[in-house]
Amino acid sequence: MGEAVNRRGATGSRTKPRDRRRLWIRRSIIAFGLVVVLIIAGVAADYYYLGSLVNRVNVNTLQNSSGASENILLIGSTSRCALKVQNKAYGLCSQGVNGVNSDITMVLHLVPSTGSVSLLSIPRDLFIPNARIIGSNKIDAALYEGPSQLITAIEEDFAIPINHFVVLNFDTFANVVNALGGVKMYFPTPIFDAYSGLNIERSGCYTLDGYHALQVVRSRHLQIQPNPSNHDPRSWTVEPLSDLARIRRTHEFLRVLATKVAARGLGNPLTDQSIATSVLPDLTVDNGFTEGEMVSLARTFAHTHITNVPQFTFPVTNVETGSLLYQGYYYGDVVFPVQPNGLAAVNKIFDVAIGMNSFTGATLPSPSSLKITVENGTGVANQAASIANPLRAKGFDIVATSNITSPGPVSESVVWYGGPPPPAHGNWTSPSLAAAQTVLAQLQGPAILGYNPKNVAPGAIVTVETGTGLTVSTKPTTKTTKPHTKTSSTSSGATTTTGYIPPGIKGNSKFTAPSAVSAALAPYDPRSCNAAGTGPGPN
């Protein structure tokens, strides 16, 4: 396959080599964090001294683990300058390939008492209020200001507490795959990606080394052969879902890779030593993630099987503007969070009960105890009143409504709250965050939490800045809106969970339908091989 990739890269690409390298940097880091964390845990159990190989850094705003559950943030860093050995295939720091983004952001949720594991992927282009210290941006831009900023953004905007973090890079991924002797995947049909270099000219099972596995799971510009007689990839069908499709394939790769790890068996000295020495020097964790905790994870989750791990993607809607204009700046292609789908996904994957605070597990405050204001951020006449009146009917104390300057032609709604920010060290208990969660649970459409005391009107604990397509739920305030999911079949015979379409998004040309929380593989997606290596394995 490598020769085919090289031939096609020379003749079929429509992108200059330097541009392709830059795109590699921006788009390509791989998340296989569940496998890596469990491998490290297993290795630490048998080779305690190898913990000294891991890079450790001080990170702020991490929450203390309660023991009941633990959330580990898995970051895929695009930094080339941080690599110990530069690789031309990834782009060279000396040639200006020096961007720092988290193209992959996953939260690994562990419950030691039950041995349960779940995984939430957050799309890289998700536009959030606290991505940067100075304000809004895509979530992948937060890492530019350091891991503490990315962790803070997730805690403030999603109400998800983070206990530890693990940073992965290109070398970590490739070295794990190579240490395992490669990974086999079945390709149902020829596919091609000029940006990643992926080139599958015929269907079948392929053994992927680390380099070619990178090409598979980083592919965001996939083209699919429409019929067997068409051998010109430039005319092949372009996959429309970009990063969302890449996440779907990454989740499948996790399953295949974890199966390979299980087959080799942790506890095998030769396997563990090879993986450990290949992975640990390229891995960075927070200072508090000790070898002792890794050993404990190994013992607790030693028998976890990847096929039993729910792998969700935070539901979003594509903003069909070409490039989002927000407060005078253009941000390129972005996606917005969708409610109630987003809250439902967070509550489900982190096992949060209805009406409970996802950050602390405490009961959320009642609407009648909350003074809120509503600001029209769209320029659409009477929108503030159209949101304030149904919220008042639900028991919220609406102290004022007003109009503000619209940040752009299309915008997301933000539930702003204040109070002290997450402390550098120690747990964050924020009544304002709890109040904001109560309000967000009643909103539908592109909406999210946002921390900024300056944006909260005097006399209020929460200010709702209305955006495009916002409506208020018709559900009672005593219950958090449920996910409204349904199951449908795909042409591959698999099933997928599709999301509820809020009224402000349904039929709105500015938005696409909400993405699925759990998407089935497309017919052309690579998947596991059967035992004989001649066709697809069981789903």
N, C-alpha and C positions, 0 to 999 in steps of 0.2 A: 504493500500500500504506500510505503514511503516514496518509492520511485514514481508511482502514479501521482502522488501529491506534488512532487517536484516538477514533473512534466506539465501538469495542469497549471501549476502556479506560474510557470514561465509563459504559457500560451493563452490561458483563459482568463487571467485576471484583468479587471477593469480599473485597478487601483495601483498607483505608484508604490514601489517597495517601501519608501520612507513613510508614506501615508498608511500603508498596511501595518508597519511596525507600530505607529502611533495608535492605531485602532486596537492592535493587540494589547497595548498597554492599558488602554481605557476600558477594554471590555472583557479581558480574558481570564482573570484570576478565578480559580475554581474552588468551590466549597464542597468538601467532602468531610466536613468537620466531625460529624457523628463518628465516622470510622476512625479518624485521626485521634479524637479524644479517647475513644475506647482502646485503641492501639497503645497510646501513650500510657493510659492507666494500666493496661496489661503488662507493658514493658516495665513500668515503674515497680510493679509488684514483684517481678523476677530480677530486675536489675536496678536496685534502688539507687546505686551510685550514678546511674546515667541521668538522673535528674539534674545533675550539674551541667549537662550539655544544653539544657533549655535556656533560651534568653529570657530574662525577666526584667520588667519595667514597672515603675510606679504609675498607677492609674487611679484617678480620682473618681468619686461619686459611685463606686461600687457599693452595693448593699451587703450587709452581713447575712450569711446564710442562716436560716432558721432551723435547718435540718429537715424540715418537712418537705421542702422542694428546693431545687437549685436551677438557676438559669445561667447558661454559659453563652456569651456572645461570641460567635464565630465570624471572624472578619477575613475576607479575601483582599489582601493589599496589592495594589498595582505598582508599588514602589520598585523601580529597577535599581535605584541608587543604594538601596538597602541590601541587595544581594551580595554575598561574599565573593562570588565568581560571576562575572558578567557573561551574558550569553547573547550572541548576535540575533538568534532566533526570537528573543523576547524584545529586542531593542536595547540599545546601549545608553547608559546614563551619560556617558561622555559625548554622545551625539544629540543630547537634548531630550531624551526620552525620560523625563523626570517627574511625571505626574504622580500624585498620591491620592488614590481613591479607594473606596471599599465597594468594588463592583459586585461583591457577594456579601450579603449580610444575613446571617441566620441566627436564630435563638434556639438553643438546645435546652429543652425542659426535662429535668430529671426528678423523679419522685422515689427516693430510696426505700420508703416503707412498702411500696407496691412493686418496685422494679420497673415502673413504666417510663418510657422515653417518648418524647414527641419533638417535632422540629417545625419551626415557622420561618419561612423565607420572606424577606422584605425586598420587593423589586428595587433595583438600583436607581431608577428614574423617579421614584416616589417623591413628590414635592412636599416638604414639611416645614413648619414655621421656625424650628430651632436647629436646623442643620448646621448653621454657622453661628458663631458668637454674636455676629451682627444681625442675624436674621435668616430669612427663608432661603432655601436652595434644595437641590436634590439631595437625598440622603447619602448618596455615594460621595458627595463633596465634604461631608463632615470630617472624614478621616484626615483631610488636609490639615486640620487644626489639632490633630492628635486623637488617639483612641478615647481619651476622657471626653472629648466633645461629642463623639459618636455615641458613646454610652449615655451621656447626659441627654442627647437628643431623643434617644429611644425611650428613656425613662420619662422625660417631660411630655413628649408628643403621643406616646402610645400607652403610657401608664404600665410599663413592663419593667419590673425591677431586674437589674443585672447583678449577678454575684461574682462572675469571673469572665475573663475574655481570653480568646486564643486568636492569634494572628497567623494566617497561612500565606504562603507566596507560591510562585510558579514552581520553584525547586522542591518545596515540601510535597506538592502534589505529584510531580514527576518521579521523585525519589521513592515515594511509597509504592506507586505502580510498578516501577522497575524492581524494587526490592521483593515484590510479590511474583516476579517473573512475568509481568504483563497481565492484562485482563481481556477476556474474550467477550465480544459483543456481536450480536447478529444485526445486520443491516437489511431490512426488507426490500429496499429499493435503492437505486443509485441516488446519491445526494452530493451537493457541492457547496462550499462556502469560500468565496474568493478572499475574504478577509482573514479567516482563521487558517486557510490552507487545506481544509478538509476536502478530500476527493475520493469518493467511493464510486467506482465505475461499474460495479456489478454487485448484486445482492449476495449475501452469504455471511459466514462467521469469520471474524478477523481477530487476531491477537494484537492488542494495542499496547505498545510501550508507553512510557510516560509522556513523551513528546506528542504522539498521535492521539492519546487519550485527551490531552489538552485541546487538540483541534476539535474533538467531538463535543466536549462539554462547554466550550467557550463560544460555540457557534451561535451567532445572533442574526446572521444574514443568509440563512439556509435557502438553497434552491433545490427543488425536487424534480426529478425526471418525470415528465407528464406521460410519456409512452416509450416503449422499448426502442422505437426507431429513431428517437431524437437523441443525438449524442453531442449536441452543442449546449453546454450548461448555461451559456449566456442567454438562452431563450427558455430555460426551465422556469417552472412556477416558483415564485418567491413566497416564502412563508411570511405571513403578515404579523405574527405575534412577537417577534423579536425576543426581548429579554424574558418575557413570560414563558415562551417556548423553551428558552435555554434553561430556565429554572426547572421546567418539567423534565427535561432530559438529564439535568444534574441530579434530580431526585432518583431517576432510574439508575444512573451510574452509581449512586450511593448504594443502592440495593445490590447491584452486581459486584461492586468492590467489596462490600461487607460479606457477601457470600464467599468470595475468594479468600478473604481473611479467615472466615470460619473454617473453610476447607483446609487451609494451611495449618490453622490452629495456633492461637496464642498459648504460650507456655512451651513452645518448641524453641529451645535455646538458639539454634541457628537462625530461625526465622525472626525471632524477637530481636536478636542482636543486630541483624541486618537492617530491619526496619528502624530500630532505635537510632543507630548511627547514621542512617540516611535522613531521618526526619527531624530529630531533636535539635540539631544545630541550626536549622532553618525555621524554627518555631519560636514564637514569642508569646509569653503568657504574663498575667499580672503577678506581682510579687506575692500575693496571698494564696496563689494556687500552688499549694505545697505538694511534695512527693507523697506525704502522708494522705492527703485528700485524694490524690490520684490512685493510691493503693486501695483506699476505701471504695472509690468508684469501680475499680477493677473487680473487687470482690462482690459488689452489689449487682453490677450489670454484666457480669461475665457471660451470662447465658442469653443476653438480649439478642433477638433476631431481627434484622433490618426489615423483613417483610411485615413485622408486627408493629413497626414504628409509624405512626401517622405523620405524614409530611405535608404540611399546609403551606399555601402562599397567601400573603395578605392581599385581599381583594381590592382591585383598583379599576379605574376607568381611564382609558386613553383620552387625552385632551387633543382634539383634532384642530389645532391651530398652526401646525408646522413648527412653530417656536413660541413658547409661552412668553408673553410680555407681562412682566410683573414689576410694579414700581419703577418703571423706566428702563428695566434691563431685560434682555432676551435670554432664555434659559434652554433653548432647544426643545427636543421632544420630552414631554413629561407625562406622568400619570398622577392622578389624584386618588386619595383613599375614598372608599365608599362605605357609608353607613346605611343600615345597621349591620351590614355584612362584616365589616372590619371588627366591630366590637364582639360580634357573635363568634368570629374565628379566634380572637384572643381569649375570650371566656372559655371556649371549648378546649383549646389546646393547653391552656394553663389551668384548666379545671376550676374555673371561677363560678361560683353559684350566682343565680339570678339576684340582682340587687346588691351585689358585694363589690368591694373595692378590689380591682385587679392588682393593685400595688401592695396593699397591706392585708387583704383578706377580711377587713372589717366591713360592717354594714354601711352602705352609702347613706348620706343624709337625705331627709325627706325634702321634696320640692318646696313645701311651705316654709322651710327654714332658710331658704336661699334668696337673697336679693340679687337680681340680675338685670342687666341692661342689654338692649338689642340695637345694633348699629347697622344700617343699610350700607353694605359695601359694594353694591352692584350698580347703583344709579337707576335701578328700576323703581318706578314710583310705588310707594306704599309697601315695599317689601318688608321693612322693619315691622310694620304693624301686622302684616300677614304671618309673621313668625311669632311676634310677641303675643298676639291674641290667643292662639291655641296653647301656647305655653302657660299663659295666665289661667286658662281654663283647666289646665292640668295641676294647678296649685302653686306655680312659681310666683314669687313676688317680683313683678316687673316694675322697677323703679323709674325707668325712662326708656324712650326710644329716640333715635337720632339718625342723621345721614352723615357719612364720611366720604372722603375721596376714594373712588374705586381704584384698587391697585392695578387693574388691567381689564381688558375686554372679557376675559374668562377667569374666574377666581374660585378657590375653594373657600368654604366656610371654616372659621376658626373659633373655637370656644376658648377665649383667653382667660387666664387666671394668674394670680400673683402669689404673694407670700414669699418666704425665704426659699431660695433655690436648693437643689440637692447639695448636701454638705460634701466637702472633699473626702471626709472619712466619717463613716457612721451612717445609720439608717435615716431615711427621709420619711418623715410623717407630716404630710401636708393637707390640712383641711381644705385648702383652696383646690388642690388637685382632686380630692374626693368630690367637692362641689361641682367641678367641671365635668367629671365623669357622669354625675347624675343628669346634668344638662345634655351632654352628648348622647346619652342613651335614648333621648327623645327626638333626636334629629335624624333625617334621612337625606341621602345624597352625598356629594363630595364634601366631607367635613372631617375635622381632626382637632385634637387638643393642641393648645399652644401656651407656653409659659412666657409671660412678659408683663410684669406689674404695671408698666407704663400704658399698656393697652387696656387696662381694666378701668372703667369709669369710676369716678369718686362715688362712694356710697354703695358700691356693688362688690360682690365677691367674684362674680363671673360676668364677662361681657361677650355676647355672641356677635361676631362680625359676619354678617350674612354674605354668602357667595352665590355663584350661579347654580341654579337647580336645587336649592335648599327647600325642604318641606319639613313639617312636624309629623311625627308618628301618630297614628290613630289608636295605638295600643295604650292600655292603662299605664300610669306611671308606677304602679306597684310591681310591675314586671319589666325586666330588661327585654328589649325586642329580640325575638328569636331569629335564627338565621334564615328562615323561609327557603330552605334548600329543597331541591328535587333531584332525582337521579334519572339520567338518560343514557341511552346506549350510543356508542360511536361505531364507525364503520369497521374498527378493529375488533369489535366484540366486547371491549372493555366498557366500564361505566365511568361517569364523571359527575361531580357535584357542582351544580350550577347555582348561581346566586340570585337572590331576590333583586328585581329591578325597581329602584325607587321611582316615584312619580316624576321627580324633577330630572331624571336621567332618561327614562323611557320615552322614546320618540324625539329626544333632544339631539339635534345635529351636532352640537358641540361636544358630545360625549359618546363613547362606545358603551355597550352593555358591560356590566361589571364582570371582571374575570372570575374564573372558577377558583374556589378555595382549594379544591383537590381535583386536578385535571388528569384525565386518562392519557396514555400515550397516543399520539397520532399514528396512523398506519405506516408512515415512513420513518418514525423514530427508531433509533437503535435500541436494542434490548438484550436480555441474557440469551446465550446460546443453550441448546440442549446438551445433554451429557455427551453425545457423540460429536458435538461441534459441527453439525451439518445444517442446523436450522434453529428456529426460535425455541427458547425454553418455555416452561409454564409461566403464565401470568401471575 
